[in-house]
């Protein structure tokens, strides 16, 4: 049963990443959203775009962690 849970987690993460990529088509998000946050350089986008972008990525990470 653990294997099914891991498979479901992977499917959820892939779905959430796909949805985020659709919302942010000009961004190269990769597969690991934690890396996106770790590697992001503050100030690389205009302030309002930066806040929205980071908020969307954080929300996606939270959705994956919560299993939604």
C-alpha positions, 0 to 999 in steps of 0.5 A, a space after each residue: 500500500 505504501 507504493 500506491 501512496 507514493 505513486 499518488 503523491 507523484 501524480 499529485 505533484 506532477 498535476 500541481 506542477 503542470 497547473 502551475 506551468 500553465 499559469 506561468 508559461 514563460 517560467 522554467 519551473 522544472 520538477 522540484 518546486 523547492 529548488 525553484 524557491 531555493 534558486 530564485 534571485 530576489 529582485 529579478 522580477 518587478 516587485 508586484 510580479 515577484 510577489 505574485 510569482 513567489 506566492 503561486 509557487 509557495 501555494 503549489 508547494 503547500 498543495 503538494 505537501 497537504 495532498 490537495 
